[in-house]
Amino acid sequence: MLLAHKVELRPKPDQLDYFEKACGHYRHCWNHTLAWFSQLI
């Protein structure tokens, strides 16, 4: 049996701006780390 919970975020405009910035920083860190590990292999 599969159980799931769905959550919908409805951020306010200022919260949406924060989320967009946070996701952008995360993506930058991920790309940098991926490039670094790719050089090791």
C-alpha positions as CSV (number, residue, x, y, z in Angstrom):
1,M,0.0,0.0,0.0
2,L,1.3,3.4,-0.9
3,L,0.6,6.4,1.2
4,A,1.4,10.0,0.2
5,H,0.8,13.5,1.4
6,K,0.6,16.4,-0.9
7,V,1.4,19.8,0.3
8,E,0.8,23.0,-1.7
9,L,2.8,26.1,-1.0
10,R,1.2,29.4,-1.6
11,P,3.8,31.9,-0.6
12,K,3.3,35.7,-0.3
13,P,5.2,37.8,-2.8
14,D,8.1,38.6,-0.5
15,Q,8.4,34.9,0.4
16,L,8.3,33.9,-3.2
17,D,11.2,36.3,-3.9
18,Y,13.2,34.6,-1.0
19,F,12.4,31.1,-2.4
20,E,13.6,32.1,-5.9
21,K,16.9,33.4,-4.5
22,A,17.4,30.4,-2.3
23,C,16.9,28.0,-5.2
24,G,19.3,30.0,-7.4
25,H,22.0,29.7,-4.7
26,Y,21.4,26.0,-4.3
27,R,21.8,25.4,-8.1
28,H,25.0,27.4,-8.2
29,C,26.5,25.3,-5.3
30,W,25.3,22.1,-7.0
31,N,27.0,23.0,-10.3
32,H,30.2,24.0,-8.6
33,T,30.4,20.8,-6.6
34,L,29.5,18.6,-9.6
35,A,32.3,20.3,-11.6
36,W,34.8,19.7,-8.8
37,F,33.9,16.0,-8.4
38,S,34.0,15.5,-12.2
39,Q,37.6,16.7,-12.2
40,L,38.5,14.1,-9.6
41,I,37.3,11.1,-11.6
